[in-house]
Amino acid sequence: MSRLLSRLLLLSVLAATPALAEQAPSPPPSPVRIATEGGHPPFNYVEDGKPAGFEVELAQALCAEARLTCTVVLHQWDGIIKGLEAGEYDAIMAAMAITPKRAARIAFTRPYLRIPFAYVARRDTSLPNPGPATLRGRRIGVAAHGPQVAYLEQRVPGAEIRTFDNLADATLDLRAGRVDLVLGDKLELANFLARPEGDACCRFVGEVPAGEPLLGEGVGIGLRKADGALRETFERALAALIADGRYDRIRAKFIPFDTK
């Protein structure tokens, strides 16, 4: 190889080096500041003046696994994405569902929380394996503004959909026999069944199959799009917690069913 050609190759490598460096993701900040709302138990709440709940303990475990120094801070729900974009903190763990609108502004990790959607019926109802065939003609109560309405319209076209302002109103009609089933957030329905009036009248009879796209992706850690290294760090830590059972041990303290 000629000396001139060697020099040209060396110059091309040196010229490319700054560009490569510019594309490399910046390392995670220290400390990593994680924002939560503090008003959505059991996911996040305030106890003795400090953030607490499932997401707070999961954040602490993720940071310990990743050997990150982290602090959890409180921020009201309104403006929580704006605060992330402004650099007030570095991540959000606040029961924030992954949606296309939010994903256009910020990045998300893989979901760390999925709350199934379940059916509740009266105890005297015989209903094996709720599905399009067995639900035909059934009166199903749902919250009017939830994704369950679209799910029933598209996946269970033979059902008679009854909408309510909230899930609590739907369960009142279930107890009174004005609807045959209620479809909703399994955690909210589990809380209903844990109360004496719910336990006396009603029971779970099934769930929507996991992975149903009409019901959303789940809840992920929100990050700035430029913080690719921090996203990858949280992804690896979450995979490790799930693999060795630490995730489930934390989850079981707050939620009585699988949420992976």
Secondary structure, 3 states (H helix, E strand, C coil): CCHHHHHHHHHHHHHHHHHHHHHCCCCCCCCEEEEECCEECCCEEEECCEEECHHHHHHHHHHHHHCCCEEEEECCCCCHHHHHHCCCCCEECCCCECCHHHHCCCEECCCCECCCEEEEEECCCCCCCCCCCCCCCCEEEEECCCCHHHHHHHHCCCCEEEEECCHHHHHHHHHHCCCCEEEEEHHHHHHHHHCHHHHHHEEEEEECCCCCHHHCCCECCEECCCCHHHHHHHHHHHHHHHHCCHHHHHHHCCCCCCCC
